[in-house]
Amino acid sequence: MSQNTPSRKSSRNSPPKSNSPPKSRAPKSGDADVLASSNPRDYLDCPPAGLIRRLAATVYDFLILAAIWLLVGFVFMAVVLGGQPAEDPTILRVGLFPLLVLATIGFYSWFWMHGGQTLGMRAWNIKVVHARLDGTPLTFTQCFMRCFMGFFSWAIFGIGYLWIFADPSRDTWHDRFSGTRTMVVPKNWGTLKN
């Protein structure tokens, strides 16, 4: 009877099966599996984001910003104008426009300083990191300069964005000006602690 049944004693003596992945090789650019298992603060192996990803993330973020601007506008009308339409457009230029600019800078700065990704950037797996690529957190000054130069990049017909085709590191003007880089990261890096 003991000859036909497997021995439980032999299974106890065998080494346990390991569920951990084998030791990884050096990660290559674009190798999401290897990058996901490496240090999330080391961006040296991440490729720079291309123009299409950047523009797609910008479209996503614009939709969110439009909702924020509407909210700011409604609050402005209710608080400052008492719910009445503005009779003098100067109040909108002097009062509302600066609030919309502050909301925009606040939106981008908060997301970039708290994880390096806006919601649109998360959807397209891109992240703004310090130019040293070592995981150094972004400062408010860097975020402010990035917003300022990003507007300027758009204002002159997008030349600041098209600069990625001429730059050897594939950086835009606002990347260069603010000391940041925009990199493609694996999808699950958003869930890893930074």
N, C-alpha and C positions, 0 to 999 in steps of 0.2 A: 504494500500500500504506500509506503514512503517512497518507493522507487518512481511511481507515476506522478506524484505531486511535487511541485517545485519546493525546494527547501527555503524556508523563510530566513534561516540563518545566513545563507549565502547572500541574500539581498541586503542584509544589514551590514555585511562586511564590505560590500562594494562601495566605492566612493560616490557621494551624492552627485546627481547631475546638476551642472551649473546652468543657470538661466542667464548669466551675464554674457554680454557679447564678447567675442574674442578681442584680444588687444588690437587696437585700431592702428592703421597706417597713418602716415602724415596726411592731413586733409588737403584736398584739392579744391580749387575755386569751383563753386557750384555743387559740391558733393554734400547734399543736405543731410544724409544719414550720419556722416562722419562729423560734420559741423555741429549737428545737434548734440552729439555726445561730447564735444569739446567745451572748453571754457566759454561761457556766454559773454565774457568780457574781452575776449580776444577776437578782434575783427580783421586780423591780417589776412585771413583766408577767405573772407567774404568778397564777392565781386562788387564793383560799383554799380549803382542803379542806372539803368538806361532811361532814355527820354520818355518812352511809352509808359513805363511804370510810374515815373514821376508825374506825368500829365494825368494818368488815370487816378492816382491818389489825390491829385489836386482837384479833380472833378468831384470825387467823393467828399472831400473836405469842404468844397464850396457849398455843397448841398447842406451840410451841417452848419456852416457859417451863415448861410442865408436864413436858416431858422433862428439862429442866435441874433442876427441883425433884426429880424422881425420882432423878436421878443424885446430887444433893447428899444426899438422904435415904439412899440406899444406902451412900454413903461414910461418912456420919455413923453409920449402924448398924454398919458394919464396923469403923470406927476407934474410936468412942467407946463403943459398946455391945457391942463384941466379937461382933457378929452375933446377939445375943440381943434379944428384944423388951424394950422399956422397961417396967420394973415401976412406975416412978413417972412420971406424965405431966409433972411439973415439968421433967424433963431435956429434954423435947421443947420446952416453952415457952421455957426459958432457953437451951438449946443449939441446937436445930434451927431454930426460928422465926427468930432473928436471921440465921442463915446463909441461909435462904430469902429474907429481905428483902435481904441484901447481894447475893445472886445476881441478884435482880430488878433492883436499882439498877445493878449492874455490867453486866448485859445491855443495858439501855436506854442507859446512859451510854456504853458502848463504841461502840455502833452510832451514836448521835447525834453523838458526837465524831469519828467516823471516817466521815463521809459524810452524816450527817443522816437516814439511813434504816435502820430495822430491816428484816428480811426481809419482814415483812407489809406494811410501808410501800412497799417496792420493788414488791411484787406489785400494789399499788393506786396506784402512781405519786404518792405523797405524800412530802413531805420536811419535816423540822423545820429551820428556818433561824433565824438571829438576827433579832430584830425590826427591825433597821435595813435588812434585805433587801439588803445589799450583799456578802454572801458571808463576813462575819466568822465565823470558827469558833466553835462553841459551847464554853463552858467547863464543867468538871465541876460547878461551883456551879449553873449554869443547868440542867444535866441533873438534878442532885440535887433542885433546887427543883421542876422539872417533874414528876419521879417522885412527890415528896411531895404536890404539889397535885393530880396526876392521881389518886392514891389517894383524896384528900379529895373530888374531883369525883365519883368513883364512890360513895363512902361515903354521900353525902347524896342518894341516889336518882338519880344522874346529872345533877343540876342544873348542875354545872360544864360538862358536855358540851352540855347543851341551851342553854347561854348563847350559843352561836353564832347562835341565832335572834334574840337581842336585841342582840348586839354589832354595831356598824357595820362592823367589820373581819372579822367572822365568826370571832373567836378564842374559844377556851375559857378557863376560869379558869386552867388550867395554862399556856396560852400567855401570857396576861397576866402571871401571877405570876412566870414565869421569864424574861420578855423574849424570847420566841421566837414564831415564827409557823409554822403548818403549811400548806404550799402544795402545789398540784397541779403536778407537773412533767412534761415530756414523757418518754416511755419511755426514750429513749436518753441522757438526762442521767445515768443511773446509770453509764454506761460512759465518760463524759467525765471528765477529770481536774478535780478541784476545787482 
